[in-house]
Amino acid sequence: MKTSTISLLCAASLLAGCATTSDPAASSPGLAASSAQHDACNAAELKGQLAEAELACTRALDSAIKAGAKDELLSQRQYNLGRVKRLLGKHVEAEALYKQALATEEAALPRSDARIGRRLVELASALSAQGKWQEGAAYLERSLPVLHKLPDTSRAYAAEVLQQYAKQLQGGAQAALGRRFMETAAILK
């Protein structure tokens, strides 16, 4: 199954991972606007209205930045916009946003291994869509120790990405890593 097909099948289930742990609307009007735009982004994505979702996610991220949101919220907004860009086939833009989200999440306190793992898997997916298998394999390998911490729906998506990489790496210099990916995918399912 191709990455784009998998992405569309998993988009609704991954939206569950988009929820933030605190109510940003309670902090400031700018964060309230970001929260409303985030909700509009998710609603549009669930309806398959990806252009509308892209616009709402862009606004949600911009509002969060202007409001001085904490790293956790910024990472979530970057991740959400990256996911929508990937679903639209804008893989270079998605890659940049996933890298930003990963860096932001890794700097956040408290750190969340599950969120870091999800960002690593999404980044690997965006890189594979560009034919950047070697670079993506390095990010995917970094995700291996934390994949068991993902929720079930995210674990299923991670397993699909791992299988794609395993198939791509078999017979080459990274065949052993490909086998590790396949073994991990079997455990995650």
PyMOL commands that set and color helices and strands:
alter all, ss='L'
color gray80, all
select helices_A, chain A and resi 3-18+24-26+29-46+50-66+71-87+91-107+113-129+133-149+152-169+175-188
alter helices_A, ss='H'
color red, helices_A
deselect
rebuild
show_as cartoon
